[in-house]
Amino acid sequence: MIAIYPGSFDPITLGHLDIIQRGDRLFEKVIV
């Protein structure tokens, strides 16, 4: 399964990275 995490990450924060890392554990692929 693929997850898509859309948004404007300017600047990217630790919160953004946390969500991406959590998604990486749940899904085969995370597209940012």
N, C-alpha and C positions, 0 to 999 in steps of 0.2 A: 504494500500500500504506500502511496505517495502523499506527503503533506506539503501544502503551500503556505508559506508565512509571508504575506505581503505587508508592506509598510514603507515608511521613509525613515531610514536608520541614520540620521545625520544629527548628532553623532550616535553611533551604536553604543549601547550601554550594557552594563553587566546583566540587567534584567532581560534585554534582548537575547544576549548570549545564553542565559539560563533557559529561556523558552526553547531556543534552537537545540540546545543539548538535551533537554527533556524529550523533545520531538524526535531527536535522533535515536533515542532508546526505544521509542514506540513504533517508528515507521522505518521502512526500508530506505526511503529517500526523503530528504527535506529540501525543498526548493525555497530559497530566500530571495 
